[in-house]
């Protein structure tokens, strides 16, 4: 199933969600790869989005070495002939196909992300933040007003975020929620 979340942001539902960004220079950035049990569904979705947008798959970014986001990386990367990007901390685990006692098909990480602002041709407007959970090299990717967190669940985000997307679900962030939450927190501080 393919879902268009907003302009140039798509979700594909297999066993887990993966996300596609149609970004600069007609690049299609793929975020995460699911666990490898649904590669046919994922590839069909990617090819359908490619045909509708005329954007070409250019990169696969993995938000951690966890199986639910990295397990299908080897097949997707090989089929589409695209490089894999991952945190320099998790790269060796992905190359071994082993993370936190879970095994999967090893994948070749071509580009290791060390800085939070990565300047790779065609990947402008992306910011990589370190999450350190569930693996020490986990990343959260910010693109415009959307956060992609892979196997990391996030809550309590600042008002400038429109969507939070992870391997398990995606949700639109309602600004009213933040205003209510802030007022509740301020009220709680008054009573201390």
C-alpha positions in Angstrom: 0.0 0.0 0.0 1.3 3.5 -1.0 0.3 6.6 1.0 1.1 10.1 -0.1 1.7 12.0 3.2 2.4 15.4 1.7 4.2 16.9 -1.3 7.1 14.7 -2.3 6.8 12.4 0.8 5.4 8.9 0.4 5.0 5.8 2.7 5.0 2.2 1.6 3.4 -0.3 4.0 4.9 -3.8 3.9 5.7 -5.6 7.2 7.0 -2.2 8.3 6.8 1.2 6.8 9.5 2.7 4.5 9.4 6.2 3.3 10.4 7.9 0.0 11.3 11.5 -0.5 11.2 13.0 -4.0 13.9 15.6 -3.6 16.5 17.8 -5.4 17.6 17.0 -8.9 14.9 14.3 -9.4 16.3 12.0 -6.7 14.1 9.5 -4.9 15.6 9.0 -1.4 14.4 5.8 0.3 14.4 5.8 4.1 14.7 2.3 5.6 14.0 -1.1 3.9 11.7 -3.0 6.2 12.8 -6.5 7.4 13.4 -8.2 4.1 10.2 -10.4 4.2 8.3 -8.0 2.0 10.9 -6.9 -0.6 8.5 -7.6 -3.5 5.9 -5.3 -2.0 8.4 -2.6 -1.2 10.1 -2.7 -4.7 6.6 -2.6 -6.4 5.8 0.5 -4.4 9.1 2.2 -5.2 8.8 1.5 -8.9 5.2 2.8 -8.9 6.2 6.0 -7.2 9.1 6.3 -9.7 6.8 6.0 -12.6 4.3 8.6 -11.3 7.0 11.1 -10.3 9.7 10.5 -12.8 12.2 10.6 -9.9 14.9 8.0 -9.9 15.8 6.0 -6.8 19.2 7.4 -5.8 20.0 6.5 -2.2 18.8 4.2 0.6 19.3 5.6 4.0 19.0 3.3 7.1 18.1 4.9 10.4 19.6 2.1 12.4 21.0 -1.5 12.1 17.8 -3.0 13.5 16.3 -5.7 11.4 12.9 -3.9 11.0 14.6 -1.1 9.1 17.8 -2.7 7.7 16.7 -6.3 6.9 15.7 -5.7 3.3 18.6 -3.3 2.4 20.8 -5.7 0.5 18.0 -6.8 -1.9 16.6 -3.2 -2.4 20.1 -1.7 -3.0 21.1 -4.5 -5.3 17.9 -4.5 -7.4 17.9 -0.7 -7.8 21.7 -0.4 -8.0 21.8 2.4 -5.4 24.2 3.1 -2.5 23.3 2.6 1.2 23.9 5.4 3.7 24.0 4.6 7.4 25.5 5.9 10.6 29.2 5.2 10.9 28.5 3.6 14.3 25.9 1.1 12.8 27.6 0.5 9.5 29.7 -2.5 10.6 26.7 -4.2 12.1 24.7 -3.7 8.8 27.7 -5.1 6.8 27.7 -8.2 9.1 23.9 -8.5 9.0 23.7 -8.6 12.8 22.2 -6.1 15.2 21.2 -6.5 18.8 21.0 -10.3 18.5 18.9 -10.2 15.3 20.3 -11.6 12.0 19.5 -10.6 8.5 21.1 -10.5 5.0 24.3 -8.4 5.2 24.3 -5.2 3.2 27.1 -3.0 1.9 27.0 0.4 3.4 28.7 2.7 0.8 28.5 6.1 2.7 28.9 6.4 6.5 27.2 9.4 8.1 29.3 11.1 10.7 28.0 14.7 10.7 24.5 15.8 11.4 24.4 18.0 8.3 25.4 15.8 5.3 26.1 17.6 2.0 25.8 15.0 -0.7 24.8 16.0 -4.2 21.0 15.8 -4.3 20.5 15.5 -0.6 20.0 19.1 0.4 17.5 20.0 3.2 18.3 16.8 5.1 19.5 16.9 8.7 20.6 13.8 10.5 20.3 13.7 14.3 21.7 11.0 16.5 19.1 9.1 18.5 21.3 6.5 20.2 18.4 4.2 20.6 17.5 1.4 19.8 21.1 1.1 18.6 24.0 3.4 19.4 24.2 4.6 15.8 20.4 5.2 15.4 19.5 8.3 13.4 16.5 10.6 13.1 16.2 12.3 9.7 14.6 15.7 9.4 13.3 16.8 6.0 11.4 20.1 6.0 8.7 19.6 8.6 8.9 15.8 8.8 10.9 13.5 11.1 11.8 9.9 10.1 12.9 7.9 13.1 13.0 4.3 11.9 12.8 1.9 14.9 12.9 4.9 17.4 9.6 6.0 18.7 9.4 9.8 19.4 7.1 12.0 21.4 7.1 15.6 22.6 8.3 17.2 19.4 8.5 21.0 18.8 5.7 22.8 17.0 7.5 23.1 13.6 7.1 19.3 12.9 4.2 18.3 10.7 4.7 14.5 10.6 6.5 11.9 12.7 7.2 8.7 10.7 8.7 5.5 11.9 8.8 1.8 11.0 5.6 1.1 12.9 3.4 4.0 12.1 3.2 7.6 10.9 1.2 10.4 12.4 0.4 14.0 11.6 1.4 16.2 14.5 -1.4 18.4 15.6 -0.3 21.9 16.8 -3.2 22.0 19.3 -1.7 19.0 21.0 1.6 20.8 21.6 -0.2 23.9 22.9 -2.3 21.8 25.4 0.8 19.9 26.4 2.9 23.1 27.0 0.1 24.6 29.1 -0.2 21.4 31.1 3.6 21.4 31.7 3.6 25.0 32.7 0.7 24.4 35.1 2.5 21.4 36.6 5.6 23.6 37.2 3.5 26.2 39.0 2.4 23.6 41.6 6.0 22.4 42.4 
